[in-house]
Amino acid sequence: MIGLSRQELDEKICQIMGEMFEIPREKLTAEARLFEELGLDSIDAVDLVVKVQELTGRRVDEADLRRVRTVRDVVDIVETQLKKVA
């Protein structure tokens, strides 16, 4: 995933989330709220963190995770983690 543009990264994360949580692609907008709009729960959040760590090869800081509210926040964390790897 290193070397992807922001748009490509957005698409990849939305694809992964759609597959993991069976969410229709049209609901996965940057502003979509994970818990309130997409119906994710705490177990889904843990699964998502594990997936982000697998994708980036890095542990995600707990403080960063507490700020995640939207799909855009997830993409931002992945992008930040990938920049640390590069």
N, CA, C and O atoms as a Maestro MAE file, in Angstrom:
{
 s_m_m2io_version
 :::
 2.0.0
}

f_m_ct {
 s_m_title
 :::
 protein
 m_atom[344] {
  # First column is atom index #
  i_m_mmod_type
  r_m_x_coord
  r_m_y_coord
  r_m_z_coord
  i_m_residue_number
  s_m_chain_name
  s_m_pdb_residue_name
  s_m_pdb_atom_name
  i_m_atomic_number
  :::
  1 25 0.813 -1.196 0.000 1 A "MET " " N  " 7
  2 3 0.000 0.000 0.000 1 A "MET " " CA " 6
  3 2 0.855 1.257 0.000 1 A "MET " " C  " 6
  4 15 0.362 2.365 -0.213 1 A "MET " " O  " 8
  5 25 2.132 1.065 0.241 2 A "ILE " " N  " 7
  6 3 3.044 2.209 0.149 2 A "ILE " " CA " 6
  7 2 3.071 2.668 -1.304 2 A "ILE " " C  " 6
  8 15 3.131 1.844 -2.217 2 A "ILE " " O  " 8
  9 25 3.028 3.968 -1.517 3 A "GLY " " N  " 7
  10 3 3.071 4.503 -2.858 3 A "GLY " " CA " 6
  11 2 1.707 4.774 -3.465 3 A "GLY " " C  " 6
  12 15 1.613 5.288 -4.580 3 A "GLY " " O  " 8
  13 25 0.652 4.434 -2.743 4 A "LEU " " N  " 7
  14 3 -0.686 4.733 -3.245 4 A "LEU " " CA " 6
  15 2 -0.982 6.218 -3.068 4 A "LEU " " C  " 6
  16 15 -0.535 6.839 -2.104 4 A "LEU " " O  " 8
  17 25 -1.733 6.776 -4.003 5 A "SER " " N  " 7
  18 3 -2.179 8.158 -3.841 5 A "SER " " CA " 6
  19 2 -3.242 8.191 -2.744 5 A "SER " " C  " 6
  20 15 -3.746 7.147 -2.329 5 A "SER " " O  " 8
  21 25 -3.576 9.377 -2.283 6 A "ARG " " N  " 7
  22 3 -4.609 9.506 -1.246 6 A "ARG " " CA " 6
  23 2 -5.932 8.934 -1.759 6 A "ARG " " C  " 6
  24 15 -6.636 8.246 -1.019 6 A "ARG " " O  " 8
  25 25 -6.269 9.208 -3.001 7 A "GLN " " N  " 7
  26 3 -7.520 8.694 -3.568 7 A "GLN " " CA " 6
  27 2 -7.505 7.160 -3.625 7 A "GLN " " C  " 6
  28 15 -8.499 6.512 -3.299 7 A "GLN " " O  " 8
  29 25 -6.379 6.593 -4.038 8 A "GLU " " N  " 7
  30 3 -6.259 5.131 -4.099 8 A "GLU " " CA " 6
  31 2 -6.347 4.525 -2.704 8 A "GLU " " C  " 6
  32 15 -6.949 3.468 -2.510 8 A "GLU " " O  " 8
  33 25 -5.745 5.200 -1.744 9 A "LEU " " N  " 7
  34 3 -5.793 4.732 -0.360 9 A "LEU " " CA " 6
  35 2 -7.228 4.786 0.163 9 A "LEU " " C  " 6
  36 15 -7.687 3.854 0.823 9 A "LEU " " O  " 8
  37 25 -7.937 5.880 -0.134 10 A "ASP " " N  " 7
  38 3 -9.352 6.000 0.237 10 A "ASP " " CA " 6
  39 2 -10.146 4.810 -0.307 10 A "ASP " " C  " 6
  40 15 -10.901 4.163 0.418 10 A "ASP " " O  " 8
  41 25 -9.959 4.541 -1.588 11 A "GLU " " N  " 7
  42 3 -10.688 3.450 -2.236 11 A "GLU " " CA " 6
  43 2 -10.363 2.105 -1.595 11 A "GLU " " C  " 6
  44 15 -11.259 1.301 -1.339 11 A "GLU " " O  " 8
  45 25 -9.084 1.864 -1.339 12 A "LYS " " N  " 7
  46 3 -8.652 0.593 -0.755 12 A "LYS " " CA " 6
  47 2 -9.253 0.399 0.636 12 A "LYS " " C  " 6
  48 15 -9.751 -0.681 0.952 12 A "LYS " " O  " 8
  49 25 -9.209 1.435 1.461 13 A "ILE " " N  " 7
  50 3 -9.756 1.338 2.814 13 A "ILE " " CA " 6
  51 2 -11.273 1.112 2.755 13 A "ILE " " C  " 6
  52 15 -11.808 0.299 3.509 13 A "ILE " " O  " 8
  53 25 -11.952 1.818 1.877 14 A "CYS " " N  " 7
  54 3 -13.398 1.622 1.732 14 A "CYS " " CA " 6
  55 2 -13.718 0.206 1.256 14 A "CYS " " C  " 6
  56 15 -14.674 -0.409 1.728 14 A "CYS " " O  " 8
  57 25 -12.929 -0.301 0.335 15 A "GLN " " N  " 7
  58 3 -13.124 -1.669 -0.147 15 A "GLN " " CA " 6
  59 2 -12.951 -2.665 1.000 15 A "GLN " " C  " 6
  60 15 -13.766 -3.571 1.177 15 A "GLN " " O  " 8
  61 25 -11.892 -2.488 1.768 16 A "ILE " " N  " 7
  62 3 -11.615 -3.393 2.891 16 A "ILE " " CA " 6
  63 2 -12.738 -3.323 3.926 16 A "ILE " " C  " 6
  64 15 -13.223 -4.354 4.391 16 A "ILE " " O  " 8
  65 25 -13.148 -2.104 4.283 17 A "MET " " N  " 7
  66 3 -14.214 -1.950 5.275 17 A "MET " " CA " 6
  67 2 -15.529 -2.527 4.765 17 A "MET " " C  " 6
  68 15 -16.273 -3.148 5.524 17 A "MET " " O  " 8
  69 25 -15.815 -2.323 3.491 18 A "GLY " " N  " 7
  70 3 -17.031 -2.878 2.912 18 A "GLY " " CA " 6
  71 2 -17.059 -4.392 3.003 18 A "GLY " " C  " 6
  72 15 -18.083 -4.989 3.337 18 A "GLY " " O  " 8
  73 25 -15.917 -5.011 2.702 19 A "GLU " " N  " 7
  74 3 -15.827 -6.466 2.758 19 A "GLU " " CA " 6
  75 2 -15.869 -6.978 4.199 19 A "GLU " " C  " 6
  76 15 -16.558 -7.954 4.496 19 A "GLU " " O  " 8
  77 25 -15.135 -6.316 5.084 20 A "MET " " N  " 7
  78 3 -15.060 -6.767 6.475 20 A "MET " " CA " 6
  79 2 -16.402 -6.680 7.188 20 A "MET " " C  " 6
  80 15 -16.783 -7.583 7.934 20 A "MET " " O  " 8
  81 25 -17.112 -5.584 6.950 21 A "PHE " " N  " 7
  82 3 -18.318 -5.308 7.724 21 A "PHE " " CA " 6
  83 2 -19.597 -5.351 6.904 21 A "PHE " " C  " 6
  84 15 -20.669 -5.001 7.399 21 A "PHE " " O  " 8
  85 25 -19.488 -5.780 5.650 22 A "GLU " " N  " 7
  86 3 -20.631 -5.903 4.743 22 A "GLU " " CA " 6
  87 2 -21.413 -4.587 4.660 22 A "GLU " " C  " 6
  88 15 -22.633 -4.552 4.824 22 A "GLU " " O  " 8
  89 25 -20.679 -3.525 4.403 23 A "ILE " " N  " 7
  90 3 -21.269 -2.195 4.263 23 A "ILE " " CA " 6
  91 2 -21.293 -1.849 2.779 23 A "ILE " " C  " 6
  92 15 -20.270 -1.961 2.104 23 A "ILE " " O  " 8
  93 25 -22.441 -1.433 2.266 24 A "PRO " " N  " 7
  94 3 -22.500 -1.025 0.854 24 A "PRO " " CA " 6
  95 2 -21.537 0.124 0.574 24 A "PRO " " C  " 6
  96 15 -21.399 1.034 1.392 24 A "PRO " " O  " 8
  97 25 -20.879 0.087 -0.562 25 A "ARG " " N  " 7
  98 3 -19.861 1.093 -0.914 25 A "ARG " " CA " 6
  99 2 -20.405 2.515 -0.852 25 A "ARG " " C  " 6
  100 15 -19.697 3.430 -0.432 25 A "ARG " " O  " 8
  101 25 -21.656 2.709 -1.265 26 A "GLU " " N  " 7
  102 3 -22.197 4.071 -1.276 26 A "GLU " " CA " 6
  103 2 -22.325 4.675 0.124 26 A "GLU " " C  " 6
  104 15 -22.410 5.896 0.256 26 A "GLU " " O  " 8
  105 25 -22.341 3.853 1.158 27 A "LYS " " N  " 7
  106 3 -22.392 4.369 2.529 27 A "LYS " " CA " 6
  107 2 -21.012 4.763 3.054 27 A "LYS " " C  " 6
  108 15 -20.904 5.501 4.033 27 A "LYS " " O  " 8
  109 25 -19.967 4.273 2.406 28 A "LEU " " N  " 7
  110 3 -18.601 4.509 2.877 28 A "LEU " " CA " 6
  111 2 -18.047 5.807 2.297 28 A "LEU " " C  " 6
  112 15 -17.195 5.802 1.408 28 A "LEU " " O  " 8
  113 25 -18.548 6.901 2.820 29 A "THR " " N  " 7
  114 3 -18.047 8.215 2.430 29 A "THR " " CA " 6
  115 2 -17.018 8.667 3.463 29 A "THR " " C  " 6
  116 15 -16.959 8.121 4.564 29 A "THR " " O  " 8
  117 25 -16.225 9.646 3.113 30 A "ALA " " N  " 7
  118 3 -15.189 10.135 4.025 30 A "ALA " " CA " 6
  119 2 -15.782 10.616 5.346 30 A "ALA " " C  " 6
  120 15 -15.172 10.446 6.401 30 A "ALA " " O  " 8
  121 25 -16.961 11.212 5.289 31 A "GLU " " N  " 7
  122 3 -17.581 11.787 6.480 31 A "GLU " " CA " 6
  123 2 -18.431 10.799 7.266 31 A "GLU " " C  " 6
  124 15 -18.912 11.131 8.349 31 A "GLU " " O  " 8
  125 25 -18.625 9.599 6.748 32 A "ALA " " N  " 7
  126 3 -19.493 8.625 7.416 32 A "ALA " " CA " 6
  127 2 -18.940 8.290 8.796 32 A "ALA " " C  " 6
  128 15 -17.771 7.935 8.944 32 A "ALA " " O  " 8
  129 25 -19.803 8.410 9.800 33 A "ARG " " N  " 7
  130 3 -19.414 8.125 11.179 33 A "ARG " " CA " 6
  131 2 -19.479 6.619 11.414 33 A "ARG " " C  " 6
  132 15 -20.494 5.974 11.149 33 A "ARG " " O  " 8
  133 25 -18.379 6.081 11.915 34 A "LEU " " N  " 7
  134 3 -18.227 4.631 12.035 34 A "LEU " " CA " 6
  135 2 -19.308 3.981 12.884 34 A "LEU " " C  " 6
  136 15 -19.894 2.974 12.485 34 A "LEU " " O  " 8
  137 25 -19.571 4.546 14.038 35 A "PHE " " N  " 7
  138 3 -20.491 3.903 14.967 35 A "PHE " " CA " 6
  139 2 -21.940 4.323 14.728 35 A "PHE " " C  " 6
  140 15 -22.837 3.480 14.694 35 A "PHE " " O  " 8
  141 25 -22.167 5.624 14.565 36 A "GLU " " N  " 7
  142 3 -23.525 6.121 14.441 36 A "GLU " " CA " 6
  143 2 -24.155 5.810 13.087 36 A "GLU " " C  " 6
  144 15 -25.329 5.446 13.024 36 A "GLU " " O  " 8
  145 25 -23.396 5.947 12.010 37 A "GLU " " N  " 7
  146 3 -23.965 5.771 10.670 37 A "GLU " " CA " 6
  147 2 -23.710 4.394 10.067 37 A "GLU " " C  " 6
  148 15 -24.567 3.847 9.372 37 A "GLU " " O  " 8
  149 25 -22.543 3.841 10.332 38 A "LEU " " N  " 7
  150 3 -22.186 2.568 9.704 38 A "LEU " " CA " 6
  151 2 -22.469 1.362 10.594 38 A "LEU " " C  " 6
  152 15 -22.369 0.218 10.150 38 A "LEU " " O  " 8
  153 25 -22.822 1.624 11.855 39 A "GLY " " N  " 7
  154 3 -23.227 0.537 12.744 39 A "GLY " " CA " 6
  155 2 -22.104 -0.314 13.291 39 A "GLY " " C  " 6
  156 15 -22.351 -1.425 13.759 39 A "GLY " " O  " 8
  157 25 -20.872 0.177 13.247 40 A "LEU " " N  " 7
  158 3 -19.776 -0.595 13.823 40 A "LEU " " CA " 6
  159 2 -19.908 -0.592 15.343 40 A "LEU " " C  " 6
  160 15 -20.417 0.359 15.936 40 A "LEU " " O  " 8
  161 25 -19.438 -1.679 15.962 41 A "ASP " " N  " 7
  162 3 -19.435 -1.749 17.418 41 A "ASP " " CA " 6
  163 2 -18.000 -1.910 17.895 41 A "ASP " " C  " 6
  164 15 -17.066 -1.851 17.095 41 A "ASP " " O  " 8
  165 25 -17.823 -2.113 19.191 42 A "SER " " N  " 7
  166 3 -16.465 -2.161 19.747 42 A "SER " " CA " 6
  167 2 -15.665 -3.343 19.209 42 A "SER " " C  " 6
  168 15 -14.451 -3.229 19.038 42 A "SER " " O  " 8
  169 25 -16.300 -4.452 18.944 43 A "ILE " " N  " 7
  170 3 -15.591 -5.610 18.389 43 A "ILE " " CA " 6
  171 2 -15.155 -5.304 16.955 43 A "ILE " " C  " 6
  172 15 -14.049 -5.661 16.549 43 A "ILE " " O  " 8
  173 25 -16.024 -4.642 16.195 44 A "ASP " " N  " 7
  174 3 -15.652 -4.226 14.841 44 A "ASP " " CA " 6
  175 2 -14.465 -3.274 14.884 44 A "ASP " " C  " 6
  176 15 -13.573 -3.351 14.039 44 A "ASP " " O  " 8
  177 25 -14.452 -2.378 15.864 45 A "ALA " " N  " 7
  178 3 -13.353 -1.420 15.996 45 A "ALA " " CA " 6
  179 2 -12.036 -2.149 16.234 45 A "ALA " " C  " 6
  180 15 -11.009 -1.779 15.664 45 A "ALA " " O  " 8
  181 25 -12.061 -3.176 17.067 46 A "VAL " " N  " 7
  182 3 -10.854 -3.966 17.316 46 A "VAL " " CA " 6
  183 2 -10.408 -4.660 16.029 46 A "VAL " " C  " 6
  184 15 -9.222 -4.656 15.698 46 A "VAL " " O  " 8
  185 25 -11.353 -5.249 15.310 47 A "ASP " " N  " 7
  186 3 -11.021 -5.909 14.037 47 A "ASP " " CA " 6
  187 2 -10.403 -4.913 13.056 47 A "ASP " " C  " 6
  188 15 -9.461 -5.244 12.336 47 A "ASP " " O  " 8
  189 25 -10.936 -3.705 13.036 48 A "LEU " " N  " 7
  190 3 -10.421 -2.673 12.139 48 A "LEU " " CA " 6
  191 2 -9.000 -2.274 12.521 48 A "LEU " " C  " 6
  192 15 -8.152 -2.091 11.647 48 A "LEU " " O  " 8
  193 25 -8.739 -2.139 13.796 49 A "VAL " " N  " 7
  194 3 -7.385 -1.804 14.269 49 A "VAL " " CA " 6
  195 2 -6.399 -2.894 13.869 49 A "VAL " " C  " 6
  196 15 -5.300 -2.599 13.399 49 A "VAL " " O  " 8
  197 25 -6.784 -4.137 14.053 50 A "VAL " " N  " 7
  198 3 -5.920 -5.253 13.673 50 A "VAL " " CA " 6
  199 2 -5.619 -5.188 12.179 50 A "VAL " " C  " 6
  200 15 -4.479 -5.396 11.763 50 A "VAL " " O  " 8
  201 25 -6.635 -4.902 11.375 51 A "LYS " " N  " 7
  202 3 -6.449 -4.822 9.928 51 A "LYS " " CA " 6
  203 2 -5.520 -3.673 9.560 51 A "LYS " " C  " 6
  204 15 -4.650 -3.836 8.705 51 A "LYS " " O  " 8
  205 25 -5.688 -2.522 10.187 52 A "VAL " " N  " 7
  206 3 -4.807 -1.374 9.924 52 A "VAL " " CA " 6
  207 2 -3.371 -1.737 10.273 52 A "VAL " " C  " 6
  208 15 -2.447 -1.405 9.529 52 A "VAL " " O  " 8
  209 25 -3.180 -2.406 11.382 53 A "GLN " " N  " 7
  210 3 -1.826 -2.808 11.783 53 A "GLN " " CA " 6
  211 2 -1.236 -3.816 10.799 53 A "GLN " " C  " 6
  212 15 -0.038 -3.776 10.516 53 A "GLN " " O  " 8
  213 25 -2.061 -4.714 10.278 54 A "GLU " " N  " 7
  214 3 -1.591 -5.660 9.266 54 A "GLU " " CA " 6
  215 2 -1.181 -4.921 7.987 54 A "GLU " " C  " 6
  216 15 -0.147 -5.224 7.392 54 A "GLU " " O  " 8
  217 25 -1.993 -3.962 7.575 55 A "LEU " " N  " 7
  218 3 -1.737 -3.232 6.332 55 A "LEU " " CA " 6
  219 2 -0.473 -2.385 6.411 55 A "LEU " " C  " 6
  220 15 0.256 -2.249 5.428 55 A "LEU " " O  " 8
  221 25 -0.223 -1.821 7.579 56 A "THR " " N  " 7
  222 3 0.898 -0.889 7.714 56 A "THR " " CA " 6
  223 2 2.143 -1.528 8.316 56 A "THR " " C  " 6
  224 15 3.247 -1.000 8.182 56 A "THR " " O  " 8
  225 25 1.961 -2.651 8.971 57 A "GLY " " N  " 7
  226 3 3.098 -3.285 9.633 57 A "GLY " " CA " 6
  227 2 3.541 -2.541 10.885 57 A "GLY " " C  " 6
  228 15 4.641 -2.764 11.388 57 A "GLY " " O  " 8
  229 25 2.688 -1.660 11.385 58 A "ARG " " N  " 7
  230 3 3.021 -0.850 12.559 58 A "ARG " " CA " 6
  231 2 1.874 -0.882 13.564 58 A "ARG " " C  " 6
  232 15 0.701 -1.003 13.211 58 A "ARG " " O  " 8
  233 25 2.263 -0.771 14.823 59 A "ARG " " N  " 7
  234 3 1.270 -0.682 15.894 59 A "ARG " " CA " 6
  235 2 0.673 0.718 15.885 59 A "ARG " " C  " 6
  236 15 1.394 1.707 15.748 59 A "ARG " " O  " 8
  237 25 -0.634 0.798 16.029 60 A "VAL " " N  " 7
  238 3 -1.324 2.087 16.039 60 A "VAL " " CA " 6
  239 2 -1.405 2.580 17.478 60 A "VAL " " C  " 6
  240 15 -1.798 1.840 18.380 60 A "VAL " " O  " 8
  241 25 -1.029 3.837 17.680 61 A "ASP " " N  " 7
  242 3 -1.041 4.441 19.005 61 A "ASP " " CA " 6
  243 2 -2.468 4.530 19.538 61 A "ASP " " C  " 6
  244 15 -3.382 4.933 18.818 61 A "ASP " " O  " 8
  245 25 -2.651 4.159 20.783 62 A "GLU " " N  " 7
  246 3 -3.985 4.161 21.391 62 A "GLU " " CA " 6
  247 2 -4.616 5.551 21.402 62 A "GLU " " C  " 6
  248 15 -5.827 5.680 21.223 62 A "GLU " " O  " 8
  249 25 -3.821 6.575 21.606 63 A "ALA " " N  " 7
  250 3 -4.346 7.946 21.605 63 A "ALA " " CA " 6
  251 2 -4.920 8.302 20.229 63 A "ALA " " C  " 6
  252 15 -5.950 8.970 20.138 63 A "ALA " " O  " 8
  253 25 -4.254 7.856 19.167 64 A "ASP " " N  " 7
  254 3 -4.767 8.092 17.810 64 A "ASP " " CA " 6
  255 2 -6.103 7.386 17.612 64 A "ASP " " C  " 6
  256 15 -7.017 7.930 16.992 64 A "ASP " " O  " 8
  257 25 -6.205 6.183 18.138 65 A "LEU " " N  " 7
  258 3 -7.426 5.399 17.963 65 A "LEU " " CA " 6
  259 2 -8.628 6.051 18.632 65 A "LEU " " C  " 6
  260 15 -9.747 5.960 18.128 65 A "LEU " " O  " 8
  261 25 -8.405 6.693 19.737 66 A "ARG " " N  " 7
  262 3 -9.511 7.339 20.455 66 A "ARG " " CA " 6
  263 2 -10.118 8.480 19.652 66 A "ARG " " C  " 6
  264 15 -11.272 8.846 19.876 66 A "ARG " " O  " 8
  265 25 -9.362 9.042 18.726 67 A "ARG " " N  " 7
  266 3 -9.851 10.162 17.920 67 A "ARG " " CA " 6
  267 2 -10.573 9.714 16.650 67 A "ARG " " C  " 6
  268 15 -11.145 10.544 15.943 67 A "ARG " " O  " 8
  269 25 -10.556 8.439 16.357 68 A "VAL " " N  " 7
  270 3 -11.173 7.935 15.128 68 A "VAL " " CA " 6
  271 2 -12.691 7.937 15.263 68 A "VAL " " C  " 6
  272 15 -13.256 7.296 16.149 68 A "VAL " " O  " 8
  273 25 -13.334 8.673 14.363 69 A "ARG " " N  " 7
  274 3 -14.790 8.755 14.366 69 A "ARG " " CA " 6
  275 2 -15.386 8.499 12.983 69 A "ARG " " C  " 6
  276 15 -16.527 8.053 12.869 69 A "ARG " " O  " 8
  277 25 -14.609 8.781 11.931 70 A "THR " " N  " 7
  278 3 -15.130 8.695 10.570 70 A "THR " " CA " 6
  279 2 -14.229 7.822 9.700 70 A "THR " " C  " 6
  280 15 -13.128 7.444 10.100 70 A "THR " " O  " 8
  281 25 -14.721 7.515 8.511 71 A "VAL " " N  " 7
  282 3 -13.905 6.777 7.538 71 A "VAL " " CA " 6
  283 2 -12.645 7.578 7.220 71 A "VAL " " C  " 6
  284 15 -11.562 7.004 7.103 71 A "VAL " " O  " 8
  285 25 -12.775 8.893 7.081 72 A "ARG " " N  " 7
  286 3 -11.604 9.745 6.810 72 A "ARG " " CA " 6
  287 2 -10.544 9.574 7.906 72 A "ARG " " C  " 6
  288 15 -9.351 9.525 7.608 72 A "ARG " " O  " 8
  289 25 -10.969 9.485 9.160 73 A "ASP " " N  " 7
  290 3 -10.023 9.292 10.267 73 A "ASP " " CA " 6
  291 2 -9.247 7.986 10.107 73 A "ASP " " C  " 6
  292 15 -8.049 7.928 10.386 73 A "ASP " " O  " 8
  293 25 -9.932 6.950 9.660 74 A "VAL " " N  " 7
  294 3 -9.262 5.661 9.440 74 A "VAL " " CA " 6
  295 2 -8.213 5.810 8.342 74 A "VAL " " C  " 6
  296 15 -7.080 5.355 8.496 74 A "VAL " " O  " 8
  297 25 -8.585 6.439 7.249 75 A "VAL " " N  " 7
  298 3 -7.646 6.645 6.137 75 A "VAL " " CA " 6
  299 2 -6.463 7.497 6.597 75 A "VAL " " C  " 6
  300 15 -5.322 7.226 6.225 75 A "VAL " " O  " 8
  301 25 -6.730 8.518 7.398 76 A "ASP " " N  " 7
  302 3 -5.654 9.372 7.914 76 A "ASP " " CA " 6
  303 2 -4.656 8.567 8.734 76 A "ASP " " C  " 6
  304 15 -3.446 8.752 8.599 76 A "ASP " " O  " 8
  305 25 -5.155 7.678 9.582 77 A "ILE " " N  " 7
  306 3 -4.254 6.857 10.407 77 A "ILE " " CA " 6
  307 2 -3.414 5.943 9.528 77 A "ILE " " C  " 6
  308 15 -2.207 5.818 9.734 77 A "ILE " " O  " 8
  309 25 -4.042 5.308 8.555 78 A "VAL " " N  " 7
  310 3 -3.293 4.422 7.654 78 A "VAL " " CA " 6
  311 2 -2.233 5.226 6.907 78 A "VAL " " C  " 6
  312 15 -1.086 4.794 6.799 78 A "VAL " " O  " 8
  313 25 -2.609 6.377 6.400 79 A "GLU " " N  " 7
  314 3 -1.660 7.211 5.658 79 A "GLU " " CA " 6
  315 2 -0.484 7.623 6.549 79 A "GLU " " C  " 6
  316 15 0.668 7.568 6.120 79 A "GLU " " O  " 8
  317 25 -0.769 8.029 7.768 80 A "THR " " N  " 7
  318 3 0.284 8.419 8.707 80 A "THR " " CA " 6
  319 2 1.208 7.253 9.010 80 A "THR " " C  " 6
  320 15 2.430 7.407 9.026 80 A "THR " " O  " 8
  321 25 0.626 6.093 9.249 81 A "GLN " " N  " 7
  322 3 1.439 4.905 9.549 81 A "GLN " " CA " 6
  323 2 2.312 4.505 8.357 81 A "GLN " " C  " 6
  324 15 3.464 4.106 8.529 81 A "GLN " " O  " 8
  325 25 1.756 4.614 7.151 82 A "LEU " " N  " 7
  326 3 2.528 4.259 5.949 82 A "LEU " " CA " 6
  327 2 3.685 5.233 5.740 82 A "LEU " " C  " 6
  328 15 4.748 4.827 5.269 82 A "LEU " " O  " 8
  329 25 3.502 6.500 6.077 83 A "LYS " " N  " 7
  330 3 4.583 7.481 5.940 83 A "LYS " " CA " 6
  331 2 5.715 7.165 6.900 83 A "LYS " " C  " 6
  332 15 6.879 7.417 6.587 83 A "LYS " " O  " 8
  333 25 5.393 6.617 8.067 84 A "LYS " " N  " 7
  334 3 6.433 6.246 9.032 84 A "LYS " " CA " 6
  335 2 7.265 5.073 8.524 84 A "LYS " " C  " 6
  336 15 8.448 4.948 8.841 84 A "LYS " " O  " 8
  337 25 6.619 4.211 7.724 85 A "VAL " " N  " 7
  338 3 7.307 3.037 7.179 85 A "VAL " " CA " 6
  339 2 8.232 3.443 6.027 85 A "VAL " " C  " 6
  340 15 9.336 2.916 5.887 85 A "VAL " " O  " 8
  341 25 7.768 4.379 5.213 86 A "ALA " " N  " 7
  342 3 8.482 4.749 3.996 86 A "ALA " " CA " 6
  343 2 9.796 5.450 4.256 86 A "ALA " " C  " 6
  344 15 10.498 5.816 3.314 86 A "ALA " " O  " 8
  :::
 }
 m_bond[343] {
  # First column is bond index #
  i_m_from
  i_m_to
  i_m_order
  :::
  1 1 2 1
  2 2 3 1
  3 3 4 2
  4 3 5 1
  5 5 6 1
  6 6 7 1
  7 7 8 2
  8 7 9 1
  9 9 10 1
  10 10 11 1
  11 11 12 2
  12 11 13 1
  13 13 14 1
  14 14 15 1
  15 15 16 2
  16 15 17 1
  17 17 18 1
  18 18 19 1
  19 19 20 2
  20 19 21 1
  21 21 22 1
  22 22 23 1
  23 23 24 2
  24 23 25 1
  25 25 26 1
  26 26 27 1
  27 27 28 2
  28 27 29 1
  29 29 30 1
  30 30 31 1
  31 31 32 2
  32 31 33 1
  33 33 34 1
  34 34 35 1
  35 35 36 2
  36 35 37 1
  37 37 38 1
  38 38 39 1
  39 39 40 2
  40 39 41 1
  41 41 42 1
  42 42 43 1
  43 43 44 2
  44 43 45 1
  45 45 46 1
  46 46 47 1
  47 47 48 2
  48 47 49 1
  49 49 50 1
  50 50 51 1
  51 51 52 2
  52 51 53 1
  53 53 54 1
  54 54 55 1
  55 55 56 2
  56 55 57 1
  57 57 58 1
  58 58 59 1
  59 59 60 2
  60 59 61 1
  61 61 62 1
  62 62 63 1
  63 63 64 2
  64 63 65 1
  65 65 66 1
  66 66 67 1
  67 67 68 2
  68 67 69 1
  69 69 70 1
  70 70 71 1
  71 71 72 2
  72 71 73 1
  73 73 74 1
  74 74 75 1
  75 75 76 2
  76 75 77 1
  77 77 78 1
  78 78 79 1
  79 79 80 2
  80 79 81 1
  81 81 82 1
  82 82 83 1
  83 83 84 2
  84 83 85 1
  85 85 86 1
  86 86 87 1
  87 87 88 2
  88 87 89 1
  89 89 90 1
  90 90 91 1
  91 91 92 2
  92 91 93 1
  93 93 94 1
  94 94 95 1
  95 95 96 2
  96 95 97 1
  97 97 98 1
  98 98 99 1
  99 99 100 2
  100 99 101 1
  101 101 102 1
  102 102 103 1
  103 103 104 2
  104 103 105 1
  105 105 106 1
  106 106 107 1
  107 107 108 2
  108 107 109 1
  109 109 110 1
  110 110 111 1
  111 111 112 2
  112 111 113 1
  113 113 114 1
  114 114 115 1
  115 115 116 2
  116 115 117 1
  117 117 118 1
  118 118 119 1
  119 119 120 2
  120 119 121 1
  121 121 122 1
  122 122 123 1
  123 123 124 2
  124 123 125 1
  125 125 126 1
  126 126 127 1
  127 127 128 2
  128 127 129 1
  129 129 130 1
  130 130 131 1
  131 131 132 2
  132 131 133 1
  133 133 134 1
  134 134 135 1
  135 135 136 2
  136 135 137 1
  137 137 138 1
  138 138 139 1
  139 139 140 2
  140 139 141 1
  141 141 142 1
  142 142 143 1
  143 143 144 2
  144 143 145 1
  145 145 146 1
  146 146 147 1
  147 147 148 2
  148 147 149 1
  149 149 150 1
  150 150 151 1
  151 151 152 2
  152 151 153 1
  153 153 154 1
  154 154 155 1
  155 155 156 2
  156 155 157 1
  157 157 158 1
  158 158 159 1
  159 159 160 2
  160 159 161 1
  161 161 162 1
  162 162 163 1
  163 163 164 2
  164 163 165 1
  165 165 166 1
  166 166 167 1
  167 167 168 2
  168 167 169 1
  169 169 170 1
  170 170 171 1
  171 171 172 2
  172 171 173 1
  173 173 174 1
  174 174 175 1
  175 175 176 2
  176 175 177 1
  177 177 178 1
  178 178 179 1
  179 179 180 2
  180 179 181 1
  181 181 182 1
  182 182 183 1
  183 183 184 2
  184 183 185 1
  185 185 186 1
  186 186 187 1
  187 187 188 2
  188 187 189 1
  189 189 190 1
  190 190 191 1
  191 191 192 2
  192 191 193 1
  193 193 194 1
  194 194 195 1
  195 195 196 2
  196 195 197 1
  197 197 198 1
  198 198 199 1
  199 199 200 2
  200 199 201 1
  201 201 202 1
  202 202 203 1
  203 203 204 2
  204 203 205 1
  205 205 206 1
  206 206 207 1
  207 207 208 2
  208 207 209 1
  209 209 210 1
  210 210 211 1
  211 211 212 2
  212 211 213 1
  213 213 214 1
  214 214 215 1
  215 215 216 2
  216 215 217 1
  217 217 218 1
  218 218 219 1
  219 219 220 2
  220 219 221 1
  221 221 222 1
  222 222 223 1
  223 223 224 2
  224 223 225 1
  225 225 226 1
  226 226 227 1
  227 227 228 2
  228 227 229 1
  229 229 230 1
  230 230 231 1
  231 231 232 2
  232 231 233 1
  233 233 234 1
  234 234 235 1
  235 235 236 2
  236 235 237 1
  237 237 238 1
  238 238 239 1
  239 239 240 2
  240 239 241 1
  241 241 242 1
  242 242 243 1
  243 243 244 2
  244 243 245 1
  245 245 246 1
  246 246 247 1
  247 247 248 2
  248 247 249 1
  249 249 250 1
  250 250 251 1
  251 251 252 2
  252 251 253 1
  253 253 254 1
  254 254 255 1
  255 255 256 2
  256 255 257 1
  257 257 258 1
  258 258 259 1
  259 259 260 2
  260 259 261 1
  261 261 262 1
  262 262 263 1
  263 263 264 2
  264 263 265 1
  265 265 266 1
  266 266 267 1
  267 267 268 2
  268 267 269 1
  269 269 270 1
  270 270 271 1
  271 271 272 2
  272 271 273 1
  273 273 274 1
  274 274 275 1
  275 275 276 2
  276 275 277 1
  277 277 278 1
  278 278 279 1
  279 279 280 2
  280 279 281 1
  281 281 282 1
  282 282 283 1
  283 283 284 2
  284 283 285 1
  285 285 286 1
  286 286 287 1
  287 287 288 2
  288 287 289 1
  289 289 290 1
  290 290 291 1
  291 291 292 2
  292 291 293 1
  293 293 294 1
  294 294 295 1
  295 295 296 2
  296 295 297 1
  297 297 298 1
  298 298 299 1
  299 299 300 2
  300 299 301 1
  301 301 302 1
  302 302 303 1
  303 303 304 2
  304 303 305 1
  305 305 306 1
  306 306 307 1
  307 307 308 2
  308 307 309 1
  309 309 310 1
  310 310 311 1
  311 311 312 2
  312 311 313 1
  313 313 314 1
  314 314 315 1
  315 315 316 2
  316 315 317 1
  317 317 318 1
  318 318 319 1
  319 319 320 2
  320 319 321 1
  321 321 322 1
  322 322 323 1
  323 323 324 2
  324 323 325 1
  325 325 326 1
  326 326 327 1
  327 327 328 2
  328 327 329 1
  329 329 330 1
  330 330 331 1
  331 331 332 2
  332 331 333 1
  333 333 334 1
  334 334 335 1
  335 335 336 2
  336 335 337 1
  337 337 338 1
  338 338 339 1
  339 339 340 2
  340 339 341 1
  341 341 342 1
  342 342 343 1
  343 343 344 2
  :::
 }
}
